[in-house]
Amino acid sequence: MQLFCNCTQQVKEAIILKISKVVNKDDLQTGPAGLILLGEMVRAVELDKIAKAITSGNPQITAADILKTMIGLLSQGKSDFDHAKAIIGDEFFMNSMGIDRVPSAETYRQKFQELALNNDLETILPELSIKLWKKSGVENEYIEKDQKKWVRVDIDPVIYDNADTKKEGAAYTYNNQFGFSPVFAHFAGGWMINAKLYPGNFSTHSPEAMDFVLQSLGFKDRMVEETKLLVMDCGFDNQQMLQNLWNRTNTDFLVKHNIRRESPESWLEVAKEKGELVFSDEKKGYDLYRGSTYRHIDGCDEPVRLVFEVREIFKKKGQLLLMPQAKVFSVWTSLDQAFSDKEVLKLYRMRGITPHGVMNTAFLLMGMLTCHAKA
């Protein structure tokens, strides 16, 4: 990793620092000031009332204590049960979060697993996120075109590498890493809507993936009235997914096209026939074509638009190639021609550059951990 820093205007050369090793220390100090705001959010969604309903008997450590401890720790990036040891007796943490007693690490682990197994936290916690959204008055970011508004929604699978562990439920991922494959759904402004933890061998073509997408869209329907623009990568490119999204009301989509067995050369022919040459660089040795084509998808009442950019590469390292090569980038979309080909591709390429929200993330991370506790 390299860090570039310009010290003054007079110093034109960048200082390059090479980081060879990152050490994670258990005594790492994280600023707790945001806990006060987080505690107010917990009170706003009436977590105590929900915790009381799922608490049986009169335990010394209540469900509310367990859940608030987890929310406070997760918000500081502390996901291990042993992190509870550092906050036992921490009056600022307890007062901010409204905790009566901080559990020991052992009690924390045991009680949370009991809650996860005996209560439907996986359903309850996303409801709290929706409730917080409605009470907070957060303004969303919109995409506007011809007096119509869209709310951008991104769904992203990621990989948690657990190669040095033997955690229950971990499995080998598509790129042969050992770990988990959680999936997150969030608004463009960063507000997290849904999160679930899956084994590393989770397939984005599975019924579980479809259930997650439809559940996330259902949550969003309750949060905003405007049309949703769902953006997903090529892992979700399959006919069943496109069919369901095409036929869903109040929903448009951008899904990266997986060319699979299609040859880049055949795409070059399509680009020259149906696209237009938008850029040419003789020095770098390539031409860029952009355009749209339409394909029939089973279950869709109209052909679906497929926007593409194809780069014809005729020179590498200053040398002309005997046969030109082609590089393809293409995106399925339900957006009509009001959005130009360039605008469609730009909207997709904004994937992953918006910040993930931290205000409500702890609720959904707890729900994700609930999935793991039930495994």
DOGULUM-505958 format. One record per residue (C-alpha): residue number from 1; x, y, z. Coordinates in steps of 0.05 Angstrom, whole numbers. Each point is the difference from the previous one (the first is absolute). Layout:
BEGIN
REC loke      X      Y      Z
REC  NUM      X      Y      Z
...
This chain:
BEGIN
REC loke      X      Y      Z
REC    1      0      0      0
REC    2     26     70    -15
REC    3    -21     66     31
REC    4     12     65    -38
REC    5      4     66     37
REC    6     15     70    -26
REC    7     28     38     59
REC    8      0     71    -29
REC    9    -11     33    -68
REC   10     76      7     -6
REC   11     11    -74      9
REC   12    -19    -32    -66
REC   13     28    -68     12
REC   14    -46    -48     37
REC   15     25    -35     62
REC   16    -10    -75     -9
REC   17    -10    -42     62
REC   18      0    -75     -8
REC   19    -41    -39     51
REC   20     28    -70      6
REC   21    -39    -24     61
REC   22    -65     18     35
REC   23     -6    -22     73
REC   24    -68     -5     34
REC   25     10     13     74
REC   26    -51    -21     52
REC   27     10     65     39
REC   28    -17     43    -60
REC   29    -37     62     24
REC   30    -62     20    -38
REC   31    -33     68     11
REC   32    -66    -13     37
REC   33    -32     69     -9
REC   34    -50    -25    -51
REC   35    -30    -48     52
REC   36    -43     56     27
REC   37    -35      9    -67
REC   38     -4    -75     -9
REC   39    -33     -7     68
REC   40    -53     51    -21
REC   41    -13    -41    -62
REC   42     -9    -62     42
REC   43    -51     37     42
REC   44    -35     28    -62
REC   45    -15    -70    -26
REC   46    -22    -24     69
REC   47     49    -58      3
REC   48    -15     -8     75
REC   49    -73    -17    -15
REC   50     20    -53    -51
REC   51     54    -29     45
REC   52    -49     -5     57
REC   53    -48    -39    -43
REC   54     53    -52    -17
REC   55     29     -5     71
REC   56    -26    -57     43
REC   57      3     -1     76
REC   58     40     52     38
REC   59     73     -9    -21
REC   60     56     43     28
REC   61     24     14    -71
REC   62    -61     18    -43
REC   63     -9     -6    -75
REC   64      3     76     -3
REC   65     69     -1     32
REC   66     25    -52    -49
REC   67    -27     36    -62
REC   68     23     69     21
REC   69     69    -26     17
REC   70      5    -31    -69
REC   71    -25     63    -35
REC   72     51     43     38
REC   73     58    -47    -15
REC   74    -18    -11    -73
REC   75     -5     75    -12
REC   76     74      4     22
REC   77     21    -57    -45
REC   78      6    -49     57
REC   79    -33    -65    -22
REC   80     32    -51     48
REC   81    -38    -22     63
REC   82     65     10     39
REC   83     -3     75    -14
REC   84    -53      3     55
REC   85     55     -8     52
REC   86     27     70    -15
REC   87    -66     35     14
REC   88    -19    -33     66
REC   89     -8     57     49
REC   90      5     52    -55
REC   91    -51     51     25
REC   92      2     43    -63
REC   93    -16    -61    -44
REC   94    -55    -23     47
REC   95    -32     68      8
REC   96      3     16    -74
REC   97    -32    -65    -20
REC   98    -48     -5     59
REC   99     30    -66     25
REC  100    -13    -24     71
REC  101     56    -53      1
REC  102     53    -17    -52
REC  103      4    -75     -8
REC  104     64    -40      6
REC  105     28    -26    -66
REC  106    -26    -70     16
REC  107    -69     24     19
REC  108     -1     46    -61
REC  109     13    -58    -46
REC  110    -48    -49     33
REC  111    -58     49      8
REC  112      4     26    -71
REC  113     -1    -70    -28
REC  114    -61    -16     43
REC  115    -34     62    -26
REC  116     16    -17    -72
REC  117    -24    -72      7
REC  118    -64     14     39
REC  119    -24     65    -31
REC  120    -11     25    -71
REC  121     53     55      5
REC  122     15     -9    -74
REC  123    -69     30    -13
REC  124     -3     49     58
REC  125     66     37    -10
REC  126    -12     22    -73
REC  127    -67     28     24
REC  128     38     44     48
REC  129     42     27    -57
REC  130    -63     18    -38
REC  131    -30     33     62
REC  132     63     41     10
REC  133     -1     22    -73
REC  134    -71     26      8
REC  135     15     36     66
REC  136     67     30    -19
REC  137    -25     40    -60
REC  138     61    -16    -41
REC  139     -4     29    -70
REC  140     16    -49    -56
REC  141     41     12    -62
REC  142    -39     -1    -65
REC  143     13    -11    -74
REC  144    -45     47    -39
REC  145    -18     -3    -73
REC  146    -59     31    -37
REC  147    -36     18     65
REC  148      5    -71     26
REC  149     41    -22     61
REC  150     36    -64     16
REC  151     32    -23     65
REC  152     64    -38    -13
REC  153      7    -67     37
REC  154     64    -40     -2
REC  155      6    -74     18
REC  156     70    -25     10
REC  157     28    -69     19
REC  158     68      2     34
REC  159     50    -51     26
REC  160     21     -7     73
REC  161     67    -36     -1
REC  162      5    -48     59
REC  163     57    -42    -26
REC  164     35     -1     68
REC  165    -62    -23     39
REC  166    -45    -60      7
REC  167    -65     37      7
REC  168    -65    -38     -5
REC  169    -35     13    -66
REC  170     61     23    -38
REC  171     12    -29    -69
REC  172     42     11    -62
REC  173    -22     58    -43
REC  174     -1      5    -77
REC  175     72     25      0
REC  176     22    -56     48
REC  177      4     42     63
REC  178    -25    -31     65
REC  179    -52     41     36
REC  180    -69     31     -7
REC  181    -38     37    -54
REC  182    -46     52     31
REC  183    -45     42    -44
REC  184    -19     73     14
REC  185    -54     45    -27
REC  186      4     76      8
REC  187    -25     65    -27
REC  188     47     44    -41
REC  189      8     47     59
REC  190     27    -58     41
REC  191    -60    -20     43
REC  192      4    -76      9
REC  193    -66    -35    -13
REC  194     14    -74      5
REC  195     58    -46     15
REC  196      8    -76      5
REC  197     58    -46     13
REC  198      8    -60    -46
REC  199     53    -55     -5
REC  200     57     13    -47
REC  201    -30    -47    -52
REC  202    -63     42     -4
REC  203    -24      7    -72
REC  204    -31     65    -26
REC  205    -42    -44    -46
REC  206    -32    -38     58
REC  207    -72      8     25
REC  208     31     32     63
REC  209     30     55    -42
REC  210    -67     13    -33
REC  211    -34      1     68
REC  212     51     51     26
REC  213    -10     46    -60
REC  214    -76     -2      5
REC  215      1      9     76
REC  216     46     60     -7
REC  217    -45     31    -53
REC  218    -59    -13     47
REC  219     34     39     56
REC  220     15     57    -48
REC  221    -72      3    -23
REC  222    -19     16     72
REC  223     54     53      6
REC  224     -7     40    -64
REC  225    -56     11    -51
REC  226     43     17    -60
REC  227     21    -51    -52
REC  228     59    -41     21
REC  229     61     -8    -45
REC  230     32    -65     20
REC  231     74     -8    -17
REC  232     35    -68      5
REC  233     63    -32    -28
REC  234      6    -57    -50
REC  235     -6    -53     54
REC  236    -75     13     -1
REC  237     -7     -5    -75
REC  238    -48    -57    -15
REC  239    -66     -5    -37
REC  240    -42    -12     62
REC  241     27     62     34
REC  242     -9     44    -61
REC  243    -71    -27     -9
REC  244    -20     15     72
REC  245     29     70     -2
REC  246    -31     16    -68
REC  247    -69    -20     25
REC  248      6     35     67
REC  249    -39     65      5
REC  250     34     65     20
REC  251     69    -30    -13
REC  252     53     11    -53
REC  253     67    -35     -2
REC  254     73      2    -22
REC  255     32    -69      1
REC  256     70    -12    -27
REC  257     -3    -49    -57
REC  258     42    -64      7
REC  259     22    -17    -71
REC  260     16    -72     21
REC  261     13    -39    -64
REC  262    -12     58    -48
REC  263     64     16    -37
REC  264     27     71      4
REC  265     10     -3    -76
REC  266    -75    -10    -11
REC  267    -13     60     44
REC  268     47     41    -43
REC  269    -44    -16    -60
REC  270    -62     22     39
REC  271     35     64     22
REC  272     18     19    -72
REC  273    -70    -17    -25
REC  274    -44     30     55
REC  275     46     48     37
REC  276     40     61    -19
REC  277     74     17      5
REC  278      4     49     58
REC  279     75      3     11
REC  280     64    -19    -35
REC  281     71      3     26
REC  282     53    -16    -51
REC  283     56      7     51
REC  284    -29    -48     51
REC  285    -26    -44    -55
REC  286    -75     -8      9
REC  287    -68     21    -26
REC  288    -61      5     46
REC  289    -70    -17    -23
REC  290    -63     13     40
REC  291    -73    -18    -13
REC  292    -61    -43     18
REC  293    -28    -65    -23
REC  294    -63    -37     22
REC  295     -9    -73     19
REC  296    -59    -44     16
REC  297     -4    -25     72
REC  298    -50    -54     18
REC  299    -58     29     40
REC  300     11     72    -23
REC  301    -53     30    -45
REC  302     51     42    -39
REC  303     73     -9    -20
REC  304     47     25     54
REC  305     50     54    -14
REC  306     73    -18      4
REC  307     47     60      0
REC  308     72    -12    -19
REC  309     69     29     -9
REC  310     49    -41    -42
REC  311     73     19     -4
REC  312     36    -24    -63
REC  313     73     -6     17
REC  314     47      1    -60
REC  315     65     18     33
REC  316     37    -23     64
REC  317     65     29     26
REC  318      6     40    -64
REC  319     -4    -62    -44
REC  320    -57    -13    -49
REC  321    -38    -64     13
REC  322     -9    -51    -55
REC  323    -73     -9     21
REC  324    -37     55     39
REC  325    -24    -19     70
REC  326    -66     21     31
REC  327    -18     19     72
REC  328    -74      2     17
REC  329    -39     37     54
REC  330    -76     -8     -2
REC  331    -59     13     45
REC  332    -72    -24      0
REC  333    -50     55     14
REC  334    -75     14      1
REC  335     13     75     -8
REC  336    -27     26    -66
REC  337     34     43    -53
REC  338    -11     63     43
REC  339     66    -23     30
REC  340     55      0    -52
REC  341     49    -59     -5
REC  342     53     43     33
REC  343    -45     19     58
REC  344    -20    -73     12
REC  345     72    -23      4
REC  346     19     60     44
REC  347    -56    -17     49
REC  348     25    -72      5
REC  349     72     22      9
REC  350    -20     41     61
REC  351     -7    -67     36
REC  352     41     -4     63
REC  353     21     73      3
REC  354    -54     22     48
REC  355     14     -6     75
REC  356    -35    -54     40
REC  357    -43     26     56
REC  358     21     -8     72
REC  359    -62     27     34
REC  360    -43    -63     -6
REC  361     53    -51    -19
REC  362      5    -31     70
REC  363    -73    -24     -2
REC  364     11    -36    -66
REC  365     68    -28     20
REC  366    -32    -30     61
REC  367    -52    -32    -46
REC  368     57    -26    -43
REC  369     34    -30     61
REC  370    -66    -31     20
REC  371      2    -40    -65
REC  372     69    -26     20
REC  373    -22    -16     71
REC  374    -56    -43    -27
REC  375     47    -39    -46
